[in-house]
């Protein structure tokens, strides 16, 4: 496969758009330098901590920890709200004893 430079990228020579210079049948061809890449499946990595399986297991553990923390915080907030609700209801019952004509300042 031959790729040729076109503007800021490389394209295949068959995909080259028609140019103003139709007499030029062979556009300039410069080969793209090969890129060395080590690509393989995660099973080839073995027990390395950079394998995808290790990352997924770590993510699952972190999600479980986050869920437990969330549940504990939710229970704590719920108990605090219940405590506030009971205190407010006690105050409401205390003030319900008084009529509009009564003077509440005697008790305070």
Secondary structure, DSSP 4 states (H G I P E B T S, - for coil): --EEEETTEEEEGGGPPPPS-TT--S----PPPP-------GGGT-S-TTSHHHHHHHHHHHHHHHHHHHHHHHHHHHHHHHHHHHHHHHHHHHHHTS-SSS-GGGT-
